[in-house]
Amino acid sequence: MGALSAQLSFDDFAGPLALTDRYFFALYPPLDVASGVGQIALEQRKGRGLQGKPLLTDRFHVTLLHLGDYAEERPDIVSAARAVAENLRADAFDICFDRVASFARKAAKAPLVLKGSEGVHDVIAFQQKLANAMKRSSLHRLAKGSFTPHMTLLYDDQTVAEEPVQPVGWNVREFVLVRSLIGKTQHIVLGRWALGSQP
């Protein structure tokens, strides 16, 4: 067997590399708010007979922009994302979620999430500002897709129709860059950027 044939045979068995690193910009609620979110998740789980376990309290977050999943660490992505964040200027703002619903199922289980109505207008505006800044950077190809502000509570086989819940929110004073270790339920905050005071 020639060298080329041997290489082709090896490649046939190699398969794709496993994805290990996910990067995204996000908002994290203060601990007291996250605890309240956890209580809502427990109440929804018990009241609806769901089987999925609520996310850990320190995992509740709002994803602003997904920067991709990779088979290795990507310091180039991190460096470019930091540059975007460090040059962004924006005021602090309020965010409030007042509805619960299942998102469309993309995998075996559907995410049960908190959503908002009037209370998410400012986060939508901030996300657009961040996306526009990314479009002017080397990460422009990643500044795509629609944005529906939400916070995932748990994943379950059962889907839940949208309905109101007790409002939960906070004054957002910072955003963060996160590295998530895929499959290990671990978030590593790589940078924090404060938002200015509201006039």
C-alpha positions in Angstrom: 0.0 0.0 0.0 1.4 3.4 -1.0 1.9 6.3 1.4 -1.1 8.2 0.0 -3.4 5.1 0.3 -2.2 4.5 3.9 -3.0 8.2 4.7 -6.4 8.0 3.2 -7.1 4.8 5.2 -6.0 6.4 8.4 -8.2 9.5 7.8 -11.2 7.3 7.2 -10.9 6.0 10.8 -9.8 9.3 12.5 -13.2 11.0 12.6 -13.9 14.5 13.8 -12.3 15.9 17.0 -14.5 16.2 20.0 -15.6 19.7 20.9 -14.2 20.8 24.3 -14.4 24.6 24.5 -17.3 27.0 24.1 -16.9 30.8 24.3 -19.6 33.3 24.8 -20.5 36.8 26.2 -23.0 36.6 29.0 -24.8 38.3 31.9 -24.8 36.6 35.3 -27.4 37.5 37.9 -26.3 38.5 41.5 -26.4 35.5 43.9 -29.7 36.5 45.5 -31.4 36.7 42.1 -29.8 33.4 41.0 -31.2 31.8 44.2 -34.7 33.1 43.3 -34.3 31.7 39.8 -33.4 28.4 41.2 -36.5 28.5 43.3 -38.6 29.1 40.2 -36.9 26.2 38.5 -37.7 23.9 41.5 -41.3 25.1 41.6 -41.8 24.5 37.8 -40.2 21.1 38.1 -42.4 20.0 41.0 -45.6 21.6 39.7 -45.4 20.1 36.2 -43.9 16.8 37.2 -40.7 17.4 35.1 -37.8 15.1 35.4 -34.9 17.4 34.4 -32.7 18.8 37.1 -32.4 22.6 37.5 -29.0 24.1 36.5 -26.7 24.8 39.4 -27.2 28.3 40.8 -23.9 29.6 39.5 -24.7 28.4 36.0 -27.8 30.6 35.5 -27.0 33.2 32.9 -28.1 35.1 29.8 -26.1 34.4 26.7 -25.5 37.6 24.7 -23.4 36.2 21.8 -22.1 32.7 21.2 -18.5 32.8 19.9 -18.3 29.1 18.8 -17.5 25.6 19.9 -14.0 24.3 19.4 -11.9 21.2 19.8 -9.2 23.1 21.6 -8.6 26.3 23.5 -8.7 29.4 21.2 -6.6 32.2 22.5 -7.1 34.1 19.3 -10.9 34.2 19.9 -10.3 35.2 23.5 -7.9 38.0 22.5 -10.3 39.4 19.8 -13.3 39.2 22.1 -11.4 41.0 24.9 -10.5 43.8 22.5 -14.2 44.2 21.5 -15.3 44.3 25.2 -12.7 46.7 26.3 -13.6 49.3 23.7 -17.4 49.0 24.3 -19.1 51.9 26.2 -22.6 51.4 27.6 -24.7 52.3 30.6 -26.0 49.9 33.2 -29.6 48.8 32.6 -32.4 46.8 34.2 -33.5 43.4 33.0 -36.6 41.5 34.1 -38.1 38.1 33.2 -41.8 37.4 33.7 -42.7 34.4 31.7 -41.7 30.7 31.5 -41.8 28.5 28.4 -40.0 25.7 26.6 -37.8 26.6 23.6 -38.1 24.6 20.4 -36.5 21.2 20.8 -33.1 21.0 19.0 -31.9 17.9 20.9 -33.4 15.0 22.9 -34.6 17.4 25.6 -36.2 20.9 25.4 -34.8 23.8 27.4 -37.3 25.3 29.9 -36.5 29.0 30.1 -37.4 32.3 31.6 -38.4 35.0 29.1 -39.4 38.6 29.3 -41.7 41.1 27.7 -41.3 44.8 28.5 -38.3 44.0 30.8 -36.0 42.9 28.1 -35.9 45.9 25.8 -32.7 47.3 27.3 -30.8 44.0 27.1 -31.8 43.7 23.4 -30.4 47.1 22.8 -27.2 46.3 24.6 -26.8 43.0 22.8 -27.2 44.8 19.4 -24.5 47.3 20.5 -22.2 44.4 21.3 -23.0 42.6 18.1 -22.3 45.8 16.0 -18.9 46.2 17.8 -18.1 42.6 16.9 -19.1 43.2 13.2 -16.3 45.8 13.1 -13.7 43.3 14.4 -12.0 40.1 13.3 -15.0 38.3 14.9 -17.5 39.8 12.4 -18.4 36.3 11.1 -19.7 35.4 14.6 -22.0 38.4 15.0 -24.9 36.6 13.4 -28.3 35.2 14.4 -31.4 36.4 16.2 -31.4 37.2 19.9 -34.2 36.2 22.3 -33.2 37.1 25.9 -33.7 34.1 28.1 -32.3 32.2 31.0 -32.4 28.4 30.9 -33.8 26.7 34.0 -33.5 23.0 33.1 -33.9 20.5 30.2 -36.7 18.1 30.0 -38.6 15.7 27.6 -41.8 17.5 28.3 -42.5 20.9 26.7 -44.2 23.8 28.5 -46.5 26.4 26.9 -45.7 30.0 27.7 -47.3 31.5 30.8 -46.6 34.3 33.3 -44.4 33.8 36.4 -43.4 35.9 39.3 -41.0 38.6 37.8 -37.4 38.3 38.5 -34.7 40.8 37.5 -31.7 42.9 38.4 -29.7 46.0 37.5 -27.1 44.8 35.0 -23.7 46.5 35.8 -21.3 44.2 34.0 -21.0 41.7 31.2 -18.5 38.8 31.0 -16.6 36.6 28.6 -17.0 32.9 29.4 -15.1 29.7 28.5 -17.4 26.7 29.0 -15.8 23.3 29.2 -18.3 21.2 27.2 -19.7 18.3 29.0 -18.1 19.2 32.3 -20.7 21.8 33.5 -18.0 24.3 34.3 -17.9 27.9 33.4 -14.6 29.9 33.5 -15.0 33.7 33.5 -12.1 35.1 31.3 -13.0 38.8 31.7 -15.4 41.2 33.3 -16.3 44.6 32.0 -18.3 47.2 34.0 -21.1 49.2 32.5 -21.4 52.9 33.2 -23.9 54.5 35.6 -27.3 55.4 34.2 -27.9 59.2 33.9 
